[in-house]
Amino acid sequence: MVKVTVSFYGVTKDSVSEPETEVQMPQEFTLRQLLGSLKERYGEKFEEGILDPHCGVKSYVRFFVNRESVDNLDLDRQLKVRGDSAEAAILVIPTSEGG
């Protein structure tokens, strides 16, 4: 198991009521599995603010894993963390809109 640090920004932080959390995950996992763990921890408020029943996540949410953008439609991509004490930072950031 590895420790995964998940940081939330903007309106996504309102869905969890804290800026950061840590989750224990297997050495290899998918973003979908991580989202499932976060849904169990935060419940309905997380589900309503972050998840979308049709495409997985809300269109305004973006994920970055180790500073690399992850496509919202690629939730089943294997994420690998090296080492037992390694940390993977996953940033959940709302996209900016305007003109």
Residue frames relative to the residue before (quaternion, step in Angstrom):
aa qw qx qy qz dx dy dz
M 1.0000 0.0000 0.0000 0.0000 0.00 0.00 0.00
V 0.1416 -0.7768 0.6090 0.0752 3.54 -1.16 0.69
K 0.4610 -0.6581 0.5219 0.2865 3.52 -1.23 0.52
V 0.1083 -0.7801 0.6156 0.0286 3.56 -0.80 1.07
T 0.2183 -0.7656 0.5952 0.1091 3.55 -0.76 1.09
V 0.0908 -0.7868 0.6102 0.0202 3.57 -0.80 1.05
S 0.1196 -0.7950 0.5940 0.0299 3.56 -0.72 1.14
F 0.1846 -0.7863 0.5851 0.0724 3.56 -0.95 0.94
Y 0.1013 -0.7998 0.5909 0.0283 3.57 -1.05 0.81
G 0.8358 0.2179 -0.1518 0.4805 3.55 -1.29 0.44
V 0.8387 -0.1611 0.1316 0.5034 3.54 -1.03 -0.82
T 0.5663 0.5880 -0.4031 0.4136 3.60 1.15 -0.41
K 0.5923 0.5726 -0.3591 0.4386 3.58 1.15 -0.59
D 0.6083 0.5654 -0.3458 0.4367 3.59 1.12 -0.64
S 0.6338 0.5537 -0.3216 0.4338 3.58 1.16 -0.55
V 0.7734 0.2986 -0.1644 0.5345 3.57 1.23 -0.36
S 0.3526 -0.7838 0.4441 0.2533 3.59 1.34 -0.19
E 0.7396 0.2579 -0.2458 0.5710 3.60 1.12 0.63
P 0.5294 -0.6783 0.4087 0.3043 3.60 -1.05 0.65
E 0.8171 0.0825 -0.0013 0.5705 3.59 1.13 -0.51
T 0.0002 0.7792 -0.6268 -0.0049 3.53 -1.21 0.58
E 0.2890 -0.7292 0.5872 0.2000 3.55 -1.28 0.25
V 0.0952 -0.7828 0.6149 0.0098 3.52 -1.04 0.91
Q 0.3368 -0.7074 0.5815 0.2191 3.58 -1.04 0.77
M 0.0196 0.7989 -0.5977 0.0640 3.55 -0.76 1.10
P 0.6031 -0.5311 0.4267 0.4148 3.61 -1.23 0.31
Q 0.7074 -0.4570 0.3307 0.4259 3.59 -1.28 0.32
E 0.7647 0.1297 -0.0791 0.6263 3.57 1.10 -0.74
F 0.1289 0.7832 -0.5938 0.1320 3.55 -0.85 1.00
T 0.4109 -0.6783 0.5411 0.2798 3.54 -1.31 0.21
L 0.6324 -0.5110 0.4146 0.4087 3.52 -1.29 0.34
R 0.6074 0.5587 -0.3488 0.4443 3.59 1.07 -0.71
Q 0.6491 0.5048 -0.3141 0.4746 3.61 1.01 -0.80
L 0.6396 0.5158 -0.3214 0.4707 3.57 1.01 -0.81
L 0.6477 0.5127 -0.3147 0.4676 3.58 0.95 -0.86
G 0.6166 0.5412 -0.3370 0.4618 3.59 1.08 -0.70
S 0.6509 0.5045 -0.3109 0.4745 3.59 0.99 -0.82
L 0.6659 0.4936 -0.3011 0.4715 3.57 0.98 -0.84
K 0.6137 0.5402 -0.3397 0.4649 3.58 1.08 -0.71
E 0.6401 0.5149 -0.3234 0.4697 3.60 0.99 -0.81
R 0.6890 0.4955 -0.2797 0.4489 3.57 0.96 -0.86
Y 0.8168 0.2966 -0.1201 0.4800 3.58 0.82 -1.03
G 0.3966 -0.7836 0.4207 0.2273 3.58 1.25 -0.16
E 0.8690 -0.1669 0.1207 0.4500 3.47 -1.30 -0.62
K 0.6338 0.5424 -0.3418 0.4327 3.60 0.96 -0.79
F 0.6411 0.4998 -0.3126 0.4914 3.60 1.03 -0.78
E 0.6524 0.5294 -0.3078 0.4465 3.55 0.89 -0.96
E 0.6993 0.4705 -0.2739 0.4633 3.59 0.88 -0.90
G 0.7415 0.4410 -0.2341 0.4482 3.60 0.97 -0.79
I 0.7853 0.3242 -0.1464 0.5068 3.59 1.07 -0.69
L 0.7709 0.3876 -0.1934 0.4671 3.58 0.83 -0.98
D 0.1650 -0.7471 0.6364 0.0982 3.52 -1.26 0.58
P 0.4559 -0.7274 0.4330 0.2748 3.61 -0.65 1.05
H 0.6859 0.5041 -0.2874 0.4391 3.62 1.14 -0.49
C 0.8352 0.1496 -0.0581 0.5261 3.60 0.82 -0.92
G 0.6853 -0.5055 0.2836 0.4410 3.61 1.19 0.22
V 0.7961 -0.0754 0.0783 0.5953 3.58 0.74 -1.07
K 0.6365 -0.5275 0.3999 0.3958 3.55 -1.25 0.45
S 0.5852 -0.6204 0.3976 0.3384 3.58 -1.06 0.72
Y 0.6952 0.4857 -0.2874 0.4452 3.61 1.09 -0.54
V 0.6022 0.5550 -0.3583 0.4482 3.61 1.27 -0.02
R 0.0788 -0.7837 0.6155 0.0264 3.57 -0.99 0.90
F 0.2314 -0.7754 0.5768 0.1119 3.56 -1.06 0.82
F 0.0656 -0.7512 0.6556 0.0386 3.52 -1.14 0.75
V 0.0869 -0.7776 0.6223 0.0245 3.55 -0.82 1.03
N 0.8221 -0.0958 0.0031 0.5612 3.56 -0.56 1.20
R 0.7079 -0.4964 0.2206 0.4513 3.54 0.95 1.08
E 0.6074 0.5235 -0.3604 0.4766 3.59 1.25 0.23
S 0.4531 -0.6919 0.4964 0.2638 3.55 -0.83 1.03
V 0.1658 -0.7633 0.6188 0.0840 3.55 -1.05 0.85
D 0.4538 -0.6925 0.4970 0.2598 3.56 -0.79 1.05
N 0.5132 -0.6681 0.4519 0.2932 3.58 -0.88 0.94
L 0.6774 0.4722 -0.2939 0.4814 3.58 1.18 -0.47
D 0.6521 0.5034 -0.2973 0.4826 3.58 1.33 -0.06
L 0.1564 0.8490 -0.4903 0.1199 3.57 1.01 0.86
D 0.6940 0.4653 -0.2800 0.4727 3.60 1.20 -0.34
R 0.3831 0.7115 -0.4910 0.3255 3.59 1.25 0.28
Q 0.4514 -0.6860 0.5006 0.2741 3.58 -0.91 0.93
L 0.1519 -0.7517 0.6372 0.0771 3.56 -0.93 0.96
K 0.1277 -0.8106 0.5701 0.0399 3.56 -0.78 1.01
V 0.1112 -0.7617 0.6364 0.0491 3.54 -1.01 0.88
R 0.2812 -0.7791 0.5401 0.1491 3.55 -0.76 1.01
G 0.7977 0.2879 -0.2251 0.4797 3.57 -0.99 0.87
D 0.5611 -0.6390 0.4200 0.3169 3.56 -1.09 0.74
S 0.7722 0.3322 -0.1864 0.5084 3.56 1.04 -0.68
A 0.3698 0.7476 -0.4785 0.2746 3.57 1.25 0.29
E 0.2148 -0.7557 0.6035 0.1364 3.51 -1.20 0.54
A 0.1578 -0.7434 0.6410 0.1074 3.53 -1.05 0.77
A 0.2426 -0.7658 0.5781 0.1431 3.55 -0.69 1.05
I 0.0539 -0.7753 0.6293 0.0044 3.54 -0.76 1.06
L 0.1518 -0.7995 0.5792 0.0479 3.53 -0.54 1.22
V 0.1430 -0.7623 0.6263 0.0785 3.56 -0.89 0.94
I 0.0312 0.8318 -0.5417 0.1171 3.54 -0.24 1.34
P 0.3686 -0.7008 0.5513 0.2628 3.60 -0.90 0.81
T 0.4742 -0.6592 0.4932 0.3119 3.59 -1.03 0.72
S 0.4031 -0.6951 0.5326 0.2659 3.55 -1.13 0.55
E 0.1063 -0.7778 0.6179 0.0430 3.51 -1.08 0.77
G 0.4054 0.7016 -0.5260 0.2581 3.52 -1.17 0.39
G 0.2099 -0.8013 0.5471 0.1203 3.52 -1.22 -0.11
